[in-house]
Amino acid sequence: MRTSRRVIFGSLAALGVLAAVAPGLLSADNPKKVAGDYSVKVGGYYTGDGSATVSDAGVQIVAKVHRDGFPDTPVALRASNLKVDGAHFRGTGFIDRKPFKFVGRIDGYSGDKTFKGARILCTYTPAGGDNPNSPTAGQVGRVAGVLR
């Protein structure tokens, strides 16, 4: 009987410690050494090149892109107020003046002894959702870049 009480009390103590420590473990602190300017490539329905800026205030992505099949007609990609939550970010931007959702992450490598730098990766999708009748349906893609 005493052994089972010890196991129960030990388990409860371990759960108490875990509950006290978990918020710190689960809080999404920003990755180290990721702030700065990035060179980015855009792929998918829109393709092109641009830049991104990562700071404590958020992520900004600017690129000159063209629509699939129309390489001579460049349009602007602008996502200037993407909110950072730890290593992840999200928000709304515009491609060719149409709203798109941007969801992504920032990976820092400050603790890696062989690789230095950081990368940014995100997906863009039409802000109108998955409505197949939307004029932006199917206009999805990715943005990827590295710290300069």
N, C-alpha and C positions, 0 to 999 in steps of 0.2 A: 504494500500500500504506500509506503514512504517513497519508493522508487517512482511510482506513477505520479505522485504529487510533485516530486522534483522535476520530472519530465514536463509536467503541465506548467509549473511555475517557471522553469527554464525557457519553455517555448513562449510563454507570455512575456517574459523579460526580453527575449530576442525580438519578438514582435514590437514591443515598446521601443527598443533601440532602433529598429528598422523604421518605425513610424516617425521617430524624431529625426532620423538621418535622411529619409527618403526625399523630403522636399528639396534638400540641398543637392541630392543626386539627380533628381528629376528636373531641377530648374535648368533652363537652357541658357547657360552663359554663352556669350558670343565667343566664337573660336578665336584663338590668339593669332595675331599678326596677319589679319585678312583685310584690314582697312587699306584702301588705296585705289589706284586706277588699273583696270583690266582691259585687255584686248579681247573682243568677243567675236564669235562667228554665229550666224543665225542660219538655221536649216529648217526644212519642212516646206510648208506651203509658200512661205516667204524665205528668201535666202539673201545673205549679204554679210557685211562687216560693220563693226562699230566699237563702242567702248562702254564700260560700266564703271561706276564709282561706288565703292562700299565705304560707309562711315557709320558712326554710332547713330546717326539720324536716319539711316536707311540705305536702300540700294537704288541707284539710278542707272538705266540702260538707254543708250541712244545709238541708233544704227541706221544706215542707209541700206534699204532692202529692195528687192524686186519680187513681184509675184511670179509664181511658177509659170514658165512659158512666156514671160514678158520681160526679158533682161534689159531692154532699152527704156523701161519706164520705172525709174526708181521712186520709192515712196519712203516716208519716215516712220521709224519705229521709235516711240518715246514712252518710257515708263519711268516717271520721275519721282514717285512717292511710294516705293515698295517698302513695307514695314518689316523690320527684322525682329525675329523672335528666336534668339539663340543662333543656331547655325542655319535656320530656315528663314525664308522671306516670302511675302505674298502681297498682291495688290493688283490694281488695274492700271493699264497703260493703253496706248493707242498705236495702231498700225494703220497707216493710210486714213487717219482720222476716225477709225472704227475702234470701239472699246474691246480690249482683250484682257483676260486674266493671266497673271504671271505668278507661278508658284515654283520656288526653287530652294537651293541650299548653297552655302558657302563652306568650302572645305579648306581648313588651314593645316599646315604641316610643320608648325613650329617645333614640335617634339621629335620629328623625324631627322635622323642623322644623315641620311643619304639624299633626301629630296627636300628642297627648300622652296617656299612659295605658297600659293593658294590658287584655288580654282572656284569658279562660279558656274552653276548649272541650273537651268530652269526650263519650264515648259510654258508655252503660250497657247491659250485656247480662247475661242470667242467668248465674250462676256455674256452673250445671250444664251449660253448653255448648250445643250445637246439637241436643240430644236432642228430637225432636218430641213425645215422650211426657211430657216434663217439665211439671210444672204451671206453670212460668214461661216455657214456649216462646212465642216471639213477643213477649215483653215487653221491647222494646228502645226506645231513644230517645237523646236528646242533652241535655246541659246546656251552656248558654252564658251568659257573664256578662262584666261590665266592672268595672274598678277604680273604687271609689267615690271 
